[in-house]
Amino acid sequence: MNIEQFTPVVVPLEQVSDLWEENDVVIFIVDMTDYPSPDANYLNETEKVYLDTLKTDHFRNRYITSRIVLKSLSGYLKKRSWSDMVTYKDEKGRVHVCDHTDLNVCISYS
């Protein structure tokens, strides 16, 4: 295993599908300061219901940003509009993209 595989780099969106094909796992680190104040209009109704349960702006912004990034990446990989992508949590709290069981998602916040 090569240590360069664990070194963060900025990757253009056009290279994401190549990375996905070449690797079992691709980790994306999102810097919240790179995004303007997130807009809940990008969420679907199911996501908005969960958003309403979050108590602070910090958690709400983090949730919206993670879903926007996830929808953008999965939409790009599946050659569909990001707005067609729907995320949901299963009974164990795992995040999934509807109708795309081949996309396994793990979201971690720090």
C-alpha positions as CSV (number, residue, x, y, z in Angstrom):
1,M,0.0,0.0,0.0
2,N,1.3,3.4,-1.0
3,I,1.2,6.3,1.5
4,E,0.3,8.7,-1.3
5,Q,-3.1,7.0,-1.4
6,F,-3.8,8.7,2.0
7,T,-2.6,12.1,1.2
8,P,-5.4,14.6,0.6
9,V,-5.5,16.2,-2.8
10,V,-8.0,18.4,-4.7
11,V,-9.5,16.2,-7.4
12,P,-11.5,17.7,-10.3
13,L,-15.0,16.2,-10.6
14,E,-14.1,14.7,-14.0
15,Q,-11.6,12.4,-12.3
16,V,-13.9,11.1,-9.6
17,S,-15.3,8.2,-11.7
18,D,-11.8,7.1,-12.6
19,L,-10.8,7.1,-8.9
20,W,-14.0,5.2,-8.1
21,E,-13.2,2.5,-10.7
22,E,-9.6,2.1,-9.5
23,N,-10.2,1.9,-5.8
24,D,-12.4,0.0,-3.4
25,V,-12.8,3.1,-1.2
26,V,-12.7,6.8,-2.0
27,I,-12.7,9.3,0.9
28,F,-13.9,12.8,0.3
29,I,-13.0,15.4,2.9
30,V,-15.2,18.5,2.8
31,D,-14.1,21.8,4.3
32,M,-17.2,23.6,5.4
33,T,-15.5,26.9,4.9
34,D,-15.4,26.2,1.1
35,Y,-19.2,26.4,0.9
36,P,-21.4,29.4,1.3
37,S,-24.3,29.2,3.8
38,P,-26.1,26.1,2.6
39,D,-29.7,26.3,1.2
40,A,-32.3,23.7,2.3
41,N,-34.0,24.1,-1.1
42,Y,-31.5,21.6,-2.4
43,L,-33.0,18.9,-0.1
44,N,-36.0,16.7,-0.9
45,E,-39.0,16.4,1.4
46,T,-37.6,13.4,3.3
47,E,-34.3,15.2,4.0
48,K,-36.1,18.3,5.1
49,V,-38.1,16.4,7.7
50,Y,-34.8,15.1,9.2
51,L,-33.3,18.6,8.9
52,D,-36.2,20.0,11.1
53,T,-35.1,17.7,13.9
54,L,-31.6,19.2,14.1
55,K,-31.4,21.9,16.8
56,T,-28.4,24.1,15.9
57,D,-27.3,26.0,12.8
58,H,-24.0,24.1,12.9
59,F,-25.6,20.7,12.6
60,R,-28.2,22.0,10.0
61,N,-25.4,23.5,7.8
62,R,-23.3,20.4,8.1
63,Y,-26.3,18.1,7.1
64,I,-27.3,20.3,4.1
65,T,-23.7,20.5,2.9
66,S,-23.1,16.8,3.2
67,R,-26.2,16.0,1.3
68,I,-25.4,18.5,-1.5
69,V,-21.9,17.0,-1.9
70,L,-23.2,13.5,-1.8
71,K,-25.9,14.2,-4.4
72,S,-23.5,16.0,-6.6
73,L,-21.0,13.2,-6.5
74,S,-23.5,10.4,-6.9
75,G,-25.3,12.3,-9.7
76,Y,-22.1,12.7,-11.5
77,L,-21.1,9.0,-11.1
78,K,-24.5,7.8,-12.3
79,K,-24.7,10.4,-15.1
80,R,-27.9,11.9,-13.7
81,S,-28.9,15.3,-12.4
82,W,-28.0,15.9,-8.7
83,S,-31.6,16.9,-8.2
84,D,-32.7,13.3,-9.1
85,M,-30.6,11.9,-6.3
86,V,-32.5,11.1,-3.1
87,T,-30.7,10.1,0.1
88,Y,-32.2,8.3,3.1
89,K,-31.2,6.6,6.3
90,D,-32.0,3.0,6.9
91,E,-33.2,1.6,10.3
92,K,-29.5,1.4,11.4
93,G,-28.8,5.0,10.5
94,R,-26.7,4.3,7.4
95,V,-27.1,6.7,4.6
96,H,-28.0,5.4,1.1
97,V,-28.8,6.9,-2.3
98,C,-32.2,5.6,-3.5
99,D,-32.1,3.1,-6.3
100,H,-28.2,2.9,-6.2
101,T,-27.3,0.0,-4.0
102,D,-23.8,0.0,-5.5
103,L,-23.0,3.3,-3.8
104,N,-22.0,2.6,-0.3
105,V,-21.8,5.8,1.8
106,C,-20.3,6.6,5.1
107,I,-20.5,10.2,6.4
108,S,-18.3,11.2,9.3
109,Y,-18.1,14.6,10.8
110,S,-15.3,16.1,12.9
